[in-house]
Amino acid sequence: MQDLLSRKAHWLGIAKCALIPALLLLLAFTAQHAFAHGVADEDKTFIEQNTGVHLLPFIYLGAKHMVTGYDHLLFLFGVIFFLYRMKDVGTYVSLFAIGHSATLLSGVLTGTHVNPYIVDAIIGLSVVYKALDNLGAFKLVLGFQPNTKAAVLIFGFFHGFGLATKLQELTLSQDGLIPNIFAFNVGVEMGQLLALSAIMIAMGFWRRTENFRRQAVSANVVLMTAGFILMGYQLTGYFMNSPRIPT
């Protein structure tokens, strides 16, 4: 009987620790464009049919895109997983914000194009990387710890390109383009802070439980699996949509 209760507690603990990444990944299946993380049809219509400066609507669209951006949220979840001090959270989130802001703005304003499937696959890889980092895999295999701050900044660049590719799929009016894109980026940052606050509140309650350290391993395995799923989906899309060479 004691053994049965112990096993039940073990699996219940795994279920609890998997809850946050599982809920974030569930957004991918329930969204209108599952795994594509694109812009909703009504938002596309607004963006393409309006000209001039529309700061508040673009702030809203940027915040909405980030809050529903399961790939970005999974990465952030991994980044803050073992960060306990607000100073450290602020440092890493700022590096991520600098990275994705730079490539979002430069990508759209300079017309720098990257393959959306490849960049989204790299975003999936960033989730896998952070989960492995949290599990201590790099130090175990490589014998040293890669610079985590540099990794967050570099992957932030790719996350920004991922955001840029979604806007580049649309016909953006040149009238008011610069202030509108800056407003969109402000919205992205606001959405990131909103989502991050919710994640940190949930993490705060979880960290107070006795089994957090043990459950943390299972949670990062779930996080890594989610990253591999995102990578696999995007790479499949790349190979299925790439032009075939005639034979």
MOZI-V474661 format. One record per residue. RES is the residue in three letters. SS is DSSP state (~ for helix, > for strand, _ for the rest). NEAR is the number of other ideal C-beta (glycine too) atoms within 10 Angstrom. D_FIRST is the distance of its C-alpha to the first C-alpha in whole Angstrom. Layout:
((RES | SS | NEAR | D_FIRST) (RES | SS | NEAR | D_FIRST))
//
This chain:
((MET | _ | 5 | 0) (GLN | ~ | 6 | 4) (ASP | ~ | 7 | 5) (LEU | ~ | 8 | 5) (LEU | ~ | 9 | 6) (SER | ~ | 9 | 9) (ARG | ~ | 10 | 10) (LYS | ~ | 10 | 11) (ALA | ~ | 11 | 12) (HIS | ~ | 14 | 14) (TRP | ~ | 10 | 16) (LEU | ~ | 12 | 16) (GLY | ~ | 17 | 18) (ILE | ~ | 18 | 20) (ALA | ~ | 12 | 21) (LYS | ~ | 16 | 22) (CYS | ~ | 23 | 24) (ALA | ~ | 19 | 26) (LEU | ~ | 14 | 27) (ILE | ~ | 21 | 30) (PRO | ~ | 26 | 32) (ALA | ~ | 14 | 30) (LEU | ~ | 12 | 32) (LEU | ~ | 22 | 35) (LEU | ~ | 23 | 35) (LEU | ~ | 11 | 35) (LEU | ~ | 17 | 38) (ALA | ~ | 21 | 40) (PHE | ~ | 9 | 39) (THR | ~ | 9 | 40) (ALA | _ | 16 | 43) (GLN | _ | 10 | 46) (HIS | _ | 11 | 47) (ALA | _ | 12 | 43) (PHE | _ | 20 | 43) (ALA | _ | 15 | 47) (HIS | _ | 22 | 47) (GLY | _ | 17 | 50) (VAL | _ | 20 | 53) (ALA | _ | 15 | 52) (ASP | ~ | 10 | 55) (GLU | ~ | 9 | 56) (ASP | ~ | 16 | 56) (LYS | ~ | 15 | 58) (THR | ~ | 12 | 61) (PHE | ~ | 16 | 61) (ILE | ~ | 20 | 62) (GLU | ~ | 13 | 64) (GLN | ~ | 9 | 66) (ASN | _ | 15 | 67) (THR | _ | 13 | 69) (GLY | _ | 9 | 70) (VAL | _ | 13 | 68) (HIS | _ | 18 | 65) (LEU | ~ | 15 | 63) (LEU | ~ | 9 | 60) (PRO | ~ | 16 | 59) (PHE | ~ | 23 | 59) (ILE | ~ | 21 | 56) (TYR | ~ | 18 | 54) (LEU | ~ | 23 | 54) (GLY | ~ | 26 | 53) (ALA | ~ | 21 | 50) (LYS | ~ | 16 | 49) (HIS | ~ | 22 | 49) (MET | ~ | 24 | 47) (VAL | ~ | 19 | 44) (THR | _ | 18 | 44) (GLY | _ | 26 | 44) (TYR | ~ | 25 | 41) (ASP | ~ | 24 | 42) (HIS | ~ | 28 | 43) (LEU | ~ | 25 | 40) (LEU | ~ | 28 | 38) (PHE | ~ | 27 | 40) (LEU | ~ | 26 | 41) (PHE | ~ | 27 | 37) (GLY | ~ | 26 | 37) (VAL | ~ | 24 | 40) (ILE | ~ | 17 | 38) (PHE | _ | 20 | 35) (PHE | _ | 13 | 35) (LEU | _ | 16 | 38) (TYR | _ | 11 | 38) (ARG | _ | 8 | 41) (MET | ~ | 9 | 43) (LYS | ~ | 8 | 46) (ASP | ~ | 12 | 44) (VAL | ~ | 16 | 43) (GLY | ~ | 11 | 47) (THR | ~ | 14 | 48) (TYR | ~ | 19 | 46) (VAL | ~ | 20 | 46) (SER | ~ | 13 | 50) (LEU | ~ | 20 | 50) (PHE | ~ | 25 | 49) (ALA | ~ | 19 | 51) (ILE | ~ | 14 | 54) (GLY | ~ | 20 | 53) (HIS | ~ | 27 | 53) (SER | ~ | 20 | 55) (ALA | ~ | 16 | 58) (THR | ~ | 21 | 57) (LEU | ~ | 27 | 57) (LEU | ~ | 18 | 60) (SER | ~ | 15 | 62) (GLY | ~ | 23 | 61) (VAL | ~ | 24 | 62) (LEU | ~ | 13 | 65) (THR | ~ | 9 | 66) (GLY | _ | 9 | 65) (THR | _ | 12 | 63) (HIS | _ | 11 | 61) (VAL | _ | 17 | 58) (ASN | _ | 14 | 56) (PRO | ~ | 22 | 53) (TYR | ~ | 19 | 51) (ILE | ~ | 16 | 51) (VAL | ~ | 21 | 51) (ASP | ~ | 28 | 48) (ALA | ~ | 22 | 46) (ILE | ~ | 20 | 47) (ILE | ~ | 25 | 45) (GLY | ~ | 23 | 42) (LEU | ~ | 18 | 43) (SER | ~ | 28 | 43) (VAL | ~ | 31 | 39) (VAL | ~ | 21 | 38) (TYR | ~ | 23 | 40) (LYS | ~ | 26 | 39) (ALA | ~ | 26 | 35) (LEU | ~ | 19 | 36) (ASP | ~ | 21 | 38) (ASN | ~ | 21 | 35) (LEU | _ | 16 | 33) (GLY | _ | 12 | 35) (ALA | ~ | 14 | 36) (PHE | ~ | 16 | 40) (LYS | ~ | 12 | 40) (LEU | ~ | 9 | 38) (VAL | ~ | 9 | 40) (LEU | ~ | 9 | 44) (GLY | _ | 7 | 43) (PHE | _ | 8 | 44) (GLN | _ | 10 | 44) (PRO | _ | 12 | 46) (ASN | _ | 10 | 47) (THR | ~ | 16 | 45) (LYS | ~ | 12 | 48) (ALA | ~ | 10 | 50) (ALA | ~ | 18 | 47) (VAL | ~ | 26 | 47) (LEU | ~ | 19 | 50) (ILE | ~ | 15 | 51) (PHE | ~ | 23 | 48) (GLY | ~ | 27 | 50) (PHE | ~ | 21 | 53) (PHE | ~ | 21 | 51) (HIS | ~ | 29 | 49) (GLY | ~ | 27 | 53) (PHE | ~ | 27 | 54) (GLY | ~ | 26 | 52) (LEU | ~ | 27 | 53) (ALA | ~ | 26 | 56) (THR | ~ | 21 | 56) (LYS | ~ | 19 | 55) (LEU | ~ | 19 | 58) (GLN | ~ | 17 | 60) (GLU | _ | 12 | 59) (LEU | _ | 15 | 61) (THR | _ | 9 | 65) (LEU | _ | 16 | 65) (SER | _ | 15 | 68) (GLN | _ | 7 | 70) (ASP | _ | 10 | 71) (GLY | _ | 17 | 69) (LEU | ~ | 14 | 67) (ILE | ~ | 12 | 66) (PRO | ~ | 13 | 66) (ASN | ~ | 26 | 63) (ILE | ~ | 20 | 61) (PHE | ~ | 18 | 61) (ALA | ~ | 21 | 60) (PHE | ~ | 24 | 57) (ASN | ~ | 22 | 56) (VAL | ~ | 16 | 56) (GLY | ~ | 23 | 54) (VAL | ~ | 27 | 51) (GLU | ~ | 17 | 51) (MET | ~ | 16 | 50) (GLY | ~ | 23 | 48) (GLN | ~ | 22 | 46) (LEU | ~ | 14 | 46) (LEU | ~ | 13 | 45) (ALA | ~ | 20 | 42) (LEU | ~ | 19 | 41) (SER | ~ | 10 | 41) (ALA | ~ | 13 | 38) (ILE | ~ | 17 | 36) (MET | ~ | 16 | 37) (ILE | ~ | 10 | 35) (ALA | ~ | 14 | 32) (MET | ~ | 18 | 32) (GLY | ~ | 10 | 33) (PHE | ~ | 9 | 30) (TRP | ~ | 17 | 27) (ARG | ~ | 14 | 29) (ARG | _ | 8 | 28) (THR | _ | 13 | 24) (GLU | _ | 8 | 22) (ASN | _ | 15 | 21) (PHE | ~ | 16 | 25) (ARG | ~ | 9 | 26) (ARG | ~ | 13 | 23) (GLN | ~ | 20 | 23) (ALA | ~ | 17 | 27) (VAL | ~ | 14 | 27) (SER | ~ | 17 | 25) (ALA | ~ | 24 | 27) (ASN | ~ | 24 | 30) (VAL | ~ | 18 | 29) (VAL | ~ | 20 | 29) (LEU | ~ | 27 | 33) (MET | ~ | 21 | 34) (THR | ~ | 16 | 33) (ALA | ~ | 25 | 35) (GLY | ~ | 26 | 38) (PHE | ~ | 14 | 38) (ILE | ~ | 16 | 38) (LEU | ~ | 25 | 41) (MET | ~ | 19 | 43) (GLY | ~ | 13 | 42) (TYR | ~ | 18 | 43) (GLN | ~ | 24 | 46) (LEU | ~ | 15 | 47) (THR | ~ | 13 | 47) (GLY | ~ | 17 | 49) (TYR | ~ | 15 | 52) (PHE | ~ | 8 | 52) (MET | ~ | 8 | 53) (ASN | ~ | 10 | 55) (SER | _ | 10 | 57) (PRO | _ | 5 | 61) (ARG | _ | 5 | 61) (ILE | _ | 5 | 64) (PRO | _ | 4 | 66) (THR | _ | 3 | 66))
//
